[in-house]
Amino acid sequence: MPSHTHAETVVRRFHEDGFEVTSVVADPSDAQQVLYGTVTRNGVLVGSYYCTDQVRQSGWRVVAAEGGHLVFGDEPVELTHDGDAVFLLMKNADSPA
């Protein structure tokens, strides 16, 4: 008989340098896996990030507020850690357009 257990999820928020980072975390009491998150500044979306390999918690991609992936050349930027994605979004927001 298949198991119907579901991982608990919580939303975590923190503020840094005028930004609010919101993350959805699965199984917060055990595995602490971040599924995806958003970065806002003054209530305006800067961008979001999500994990492409939840087993290894790597392969983080970043999506700008306009809806497109941040790219390097023709390929989406893929980062090793969720913190790198947050850092990139914050720095991208500080860059002149």
C-alpha positions in Angstrom: 0.0 0.0 0.0 1.5 3.4 -1.0 2.4 5.9 1.7 0.5 9.2 1.7 2.8 11.2 3.9 3.4 14.7 2.9 6.4 16.9 3.8 5.5 19.8 6.0 6.2 23.2 4.4 6.7 26.6 6.0 7.3 30.1 4.7 10.4 31.9 6.1 11.2 35.6 5.7 14.1 37.8 6.5 15.1 41.3 5.8 18.6 42.5 4.6 19.7 45.9 3.2 16.1 47.0 2.4 15.2 43.7 0.7 12.7 41.0 2.0 13.6 37.4 1.1 10.8 34.9 1.3 11.5 31.2 1.0 9.3 28.1 1.0 11.0 25.4 3.0 9.9 21.7 2.9 10.2 19.5 6.0 11.6 22.3 8.2 12.2 20.0 11.2 14.4 17.6 9.3 15.8 18.1 5.8 15.4 21.9 5.5 15.0 21.9 1.8 14.3 25.3 0.2 11.9 24.8 -2.8 11.8 28.3 -4.1 11.8 31.9 -3.0 11.3 35.5 -3.9 13.1 38.8 -3.3 11.3 42.1 -3.0 12.3 45.6 -2.3 9.8 48.1 -0.9 7.0 45.7 -1.7 8.1 45.4 -5.4 9.2 42.0 -6.8 12.9 41.9 -7.8 12.8 38.3 -8.8 12.5 34.7 -7.8 14.6 31.6 -7.6 14.0 27.9 -7.6 15.9 24.6 -7.3 16.3 22.3 -10.3 17.8 19.4 -8.3 15.9 19.1 -5.0 17.7 15.9 -4.0 21.1 17.6 -4.0 19.7 21.1 -3.3 21.7 22.5 -6.2 21.1 23.9 -9.6 19.4 27.2 -8.6 17.9 29.3 -11.3 17.0 33.0 -11.1 14.0 34.6 -12.7 13.8 38.4 -13.0 10.6 40.3 -12.2 9.9 40.7 -15.9 9.6 36.9 -16.2 12.8 35.9 -17.9 15.6 33.8 -16.5 18.8 35.6 -15.8 21.1 34.2 -18.5 24.8 34.1 -19.4 25.1 33.9 -23.1 22.1 31.9 -24.2 21.9 29.7 -21.1 20.1 30.3 -17.9 22.5 31.1 -15.0 22.6 28.0 -12.7 24.0 28.5 -9.2 25.1 26.0 -6.6 23.3 27.5 -3.5 20.1 29.3 -2.8 22.0 32.1 -1.0 23.9 32.7 -4.3 20.6 33.2 -6.1 19.4 35.7 -3.4 22.8 37.6 -3.6 22.5 37.8 -7.4 19.0 39.1 -7.3 20.0 41.8 -4.7 23.0 42.8 -6.7 21.0 42.8 -10.0 18.5 45.2 -8.4 21.3 47.5 -7.3 22.7 47.7 -10.9 21.8 50.6 -13.0 19.4 49.7 -15.8 
